[in-house]
Amino acid sequence: MPYPPRAELRPLAAFAGSASPRPDPDVQAHVERSVVEQYTAGRSLRELAELTDRSFSAVRKILDRHGVRRRGVGAARLTTGPLTSLAR
């Protein structure tokens, strides 16, 4: 049985259509602040790319530029809960 598709997020109104080779510096600064804040709060690179109307690699470059260490690949491991005892 296949998994249902993940819902795609729509770009936030402040960022929709703002991606360009030479973005407005004020808008770009707002995008970068938002990406750093939201990533450190737990959002994924893919979610941030969709919400800011940027590519996955553009979000990665923003994080690198700001010295934000990226998390490992994949979902976080469960440490407690009913299914963790079954995995042993």
VMD Tcl script that draws the C-alpha trace (Angstrom):
set ca {
  {0.00 0.00 0.00}
  {1.64 3.29 -1.06}
  {1.86 6.23 1.28}
  {-0.34 9.24 0.48}
  {1.54 12.18 -1.05}
  {2.86 14.90 1.23}
  {0.87 18.10 1.00}
  {2.77 20.90 -0.72}
  {2.94 24.22 1.06}
  {2.09 27.46 -0.72}
  {4.58 30.32 -0.60}
  {3.85 32.91 2.07}
  {2.35 36.10 0.64}
  {5.42 38.15 1.57}
  {7.68 35.86 -0.50}
  {5.48 34.70 -3.39}
  {7.05 35.62 -6.71}
  {10.02 37.38 -5.09}
  {12.69 34.93 -6.27}
  {14.81 36.40 -9.03}
  {18.47 36.54 -10.07}
  {18.71 40.05 -8.55}
  {16.19 40.17 -5.70}
  {15.30 43.33 -3.82}
  {17.86 43.54 -0.97}
  {15.17 44.25 1.65}
  {13.07 41.27 0.58}
  {16.13 39.03 0.41}
  {17.19 40.07 3.93}
  {13.67 39.26 5.18}
  {13.77 35.86 3.44}
  {17.16 35.07 4.97}
  {16.07 36.06 8.50}
  {12.94 33.96 8.14}
  {14.83 30.92 6.81}
  {17.36 30.99 9.65}
  {14.69 31.48 12.33}
  {12.34 28.81 10.98}
  {15.11 26.26 10.38}
  {16.42 26.62 13.92}
  {12.80 26.25 15.12}
  {12.59 22.86 13.37}
  {11.23 23.36 9.85}
  {12.77 21.26 7.09}
  {14.72 22.57 4.10}
  {11.95 21.40 1.78}
  {9.26 23.21 3.78}
  {11.33 26.40 3.82}
  {11.92 26.19 0.08}
  {8.17 25.92 -0.54}
  {7.23 28.67 1.94}
  {9.79 31.18 0.63}
  {9.31 30.37 -3.07}
  {13.01 29.47 -3.32}
  {14.78 26.33 -4.46}
  {16.05 23.70 -2.06}
  {19.65 24.66 -2.90}
  {18.94 28.39 -2.39}
  {17.73 27.63 1.15}
  {20.85 25.53 1.77}
  {23.08 28.38 0.57}
  {21.29 30.86 2.87}
  {21.92 28.60 5.86}
  {25.57 28.13 4.87}
  {26.03 31.88 4.42}
  {24.74 32.48 7.95}
  {26.84 29.70 9.47}
  {23.86 27.57 10.48}
  {24.82 23.94 10.92}
  {22.39 21.71 9.09}
  {20.74 18.70 10.67}
  {21.38 15.17 9.46}
  {19.36 13.57 6.69}
  {16.08 11.87 7.56}
  {13.51 12.16 10.30}
  {14.51 12.50 13.93}
  {14.61 9.25 15.87}
  {11.86 8.61 18.37}
  {13.18 8.35 21.91}
  {9.95 7.61 23.75}
  {6.55 6.38 22.85}
  {4.66 3.16 22.24}
  {6.45 2.17 19.02}
  {10.00 2.51 20.33}
  {9.64 -0.62 22.47}
  {8.64 -2.62 19.38}
  {11.75 -1.58 17.46}
  {14.10 -3.34 19.88}
}
mol new
graphics top color blue
foreach p $ca { graphics top sphere $p radius 0.5 }
foreach p [lrange $ca 0 end-1] q [lrange $ca 1 end] { graphics top cylinder $p $q radius 0.2 }
display resetview
